[in-house]
Amino acid sequence: MNKLVLLVTGLLLSQSAYAEGISGADTAWIMTATALVLFMTLPGLSLFYGGLVRSKNVLSVLMQCFTIACVMSILWLVVGYSLAFGDGGSLNAFIGGLDNILLAQIGEDTASGTIPESVFALFQMTFAIITPALIVGGFAERMRFSAVILFCAAWLILVYAPICHWVWGGGWLSELGVMDFAGGIVVHITAGVAALVAAMVLGNRRGFPAQAMPPHNMTLSIMGAGMLWVGWFGFNGGSALAANGDAGMAMLVTHISAAGGAFMWMLLERINHGKASALGAVTGMVAGLGTITPASGFVGPGGGLMIGLAAGIVCYYATGYIKRTLKIDDSLDVFPVHGVGGILGTLLTGVFASNALGVFSGQEEIAIGEQVSIQAIGILSAICYTAVVTYVILKMTDALVGNRVDEEDEMQGLDLVSHDERGYDL
């Protein structure tokens, strides 16, 4: 009798949820994915970046990531979500409206598809946190803390929110048919291009490239990289916005691509330098993860492997070209890994998403040539817009507070200069 009562109660509750359009399973998964994506920034990216800089700057990088998480969350609540996912009326092709400031239109019963809109807004908030946090790697060890926060705040509103709206909020790229499942354009291309522009505007660190500046603690970086790998399951799998086959396939190809990118990077290091490094392994892994991101919900396992291997090759050589040939001090390789990876992955989405490639087939009925052309339009528009607006923002922050610390402060290290603390005080 008790079992019958429980069964009836369960059926009634599930029918009630179904009637309201909310799925308990989908909601539980996206809440979990949200926690995983935040885990990518705090502590994943923080430790990954922190270990890669010199010991005198480790605390400054951790503090920048932590503060960005706080400030971007507030801005997303106040206006960011409304601009990215609101109805912009006559301007909707380019930007959302201001009707949802402070999430005023979201209540406990407000739905976004099969999940509460509160959960959707929070999930998207974690993307708005990690994207500007990625840019930190481009100007690490030389930018004032106040300038970092002002820059990231303006960048979220003026760059991230509009491009997010273009692709995911019903804007012109969405209408054009651009395929970006989890942020190849919205996250990786924008962050990579912004980091490259920032590195060029601020100039190289004192001593670069003649002076070696190796990571001070690879143990921290490998710990952070592992957290990024795990968290990326929420990043890509959660972008299905449901607990379904798309989410499962996105998680599978994400893992395969990460493994392929890491393996290929280590293989190239072995061929070219005689030894595979821990730094190369984790960098290749991140390259594989970033490159599969736009394709993750569209491609199959075979395509995921090819994308990961391609990421390892292309991002490996891009990293060397930026640092050794162009001599641009993108401190933590944000552009050659995330920017180039995002570009490569977005283009290859237009290939491996096709269901006509045999064992390498994806899930979509598309004309490869036409789709690649659409993908290229999305890439070029994001690069151009991000580069121009990022440059303008950097000039504004420089005029307001000064972007770069002076030479003496840079030599002393940003831990003491910016925060009057040390990362290590043994």
Secondary structure, 3 states (H helix, E strand, C coil): CHHHHHHHHHHHHHHHHHHHCCCHHHHHHHHHHHHHHHHHHHHHHHHHHHHHCCHHHHHHHHHHHHHHHHHHHHHHHHHHHHHHHCCCHHHCCCCCCCCCHHHCCCCCCCEECCEEHHHHHHHHHHHHHHHHHHHHHHCCCCECHHHHHHHHHHHHHHHHHHHHHHHHCCCHHHHHCCCCCCCHHHHHHHHHHHHHHHHHHHCCCCCCCCCCCCCCCHHHHHHHHHHHHHHHHHHHHHHHCCCCHHHHHHHHHHHHHHHHHHHHHHHHHHHHHCCCCHHHHHHHHHHHHHHHHHHCCCCCHHHHHHHHHHHHHHHHHHHHHHHHHCCCCCCCCHHHHHHHHHHHHHHHHHHHCECCCHHHCCCECCCHHHHHHHHHHHHHHHHHHHHHHHHHHHHHHHHHCCCECCHHHHHHCHHHHHHCCCCCCC
